[in-house]
């Protein structure tokens, strides 16, 4: 599992984690699309925006390996702002390639690109 050096571990001042420390010995947590409902807590929305800002600052528009990025946090953006960058895509692989869909991400989180 690739560890993304320099990537923030969590949203500053909160317990919303962005990365995991080690691989799951029982298997890789699959990436799944999670629906973001309009009644989500403001803190959850800030965590999504902070994670998107960190992804953009670290990777930009280039494809990146999933590595130690938190599956739960990625799943809130998966198949919308963050898309598969390879075909076939294995959602249960730490080596899976992802990419930011810049147009969708800018529309969803304009504050992450300021």
N, C-alpha and C positions, 0 to 999 in steps of 0.2 A: 504494500500500500504506500503510495507516494504521499509524503507529508509536504504540504505547501508552506515552505518557510516564509515567514514574514506576513502571512495571512492572519488577520486578527482572530483570536480564539473565541471572542464573544462580543456582543454589543456592549460598549463601554457603559458601566454603571448598572448593568442588569445581569441576570443569569441566563439570558438567551444565548446559547452556544452556537458557534459557527463551524467548529471543527471537532473531530473526535481524537482522542489520544492514541488509541491503538485499535487494530482490526478486531472485529467481533469474532471470538473463537467458535461461535455456534452458527456462523454464516453471515453473509453480507445482507444488510437491510436493503430491500428493494426500493428504488425510487418509484413513487406513484404520484399521480396528479391529485393534489388536495384542493378542494374547492374553497375559495376565499369568499365568505359571505359578508354582506354589507354591515352586519352587526358585530364584526370582530373588534376586539379591544384595541384602543389606540396604541398600547404598548406592543401588541403583536404586529400592527401595521408599521411601527417604527423599526421593529426587528427585521421585517421583510425589506424595508427601504435601506436599512443599514447593511444588511447582507448583500443586497444588490449593489450598493455603492462599493463595498469591499470587493465583490466579484469584478466589477468594472475597473476599479483601480488596479487590481492584481493581474487580470487577464485581458481586459479590453475586449475587442471583437474576435480575438483568436480562440480556436478550440482549446479546451483544457481537460485534463484528466480529473475524474471525480476524486480520487485519492482519499484524503482524510476529511473532506468536506462533509458536514453533518447531513445525513439522509433526510431527517425530518425537516430541517430548514430548507434544503434543496427542493423537497417535495411541494412546498408552498409556491414555488416558482416554476416547477417542472411542467413542460409542455405548454408554457405560455412565454415567460420571459427567458427561461433557460430551456434549450431544446437539445435533442440528441444530435451529435455531430458525426455519427457514423451509422452505417446500415449494413448488417443488422446491429441493433442496439441491445446490449445486455443490461437491464436495470439492476441486476444483482452482481455487478462487477466494480471493484475499486478502480479498474483500468479503463472503464467506460469513458468515452470522450463526449463532452458537453460543449455547448456554445451559447453565448448570450444572443438572443434575437433583439438586436439593438432598437429597432423601431417599436416593438411591443414594450420593451423595458423602459424606453424613454416616455412612452405614453402612460405606463402604469406608475412609474417612479421618477418623475421629472427632477425631484430633489436629489436623487442619487447621482445625477450627471452634472450638477452645478460646480 
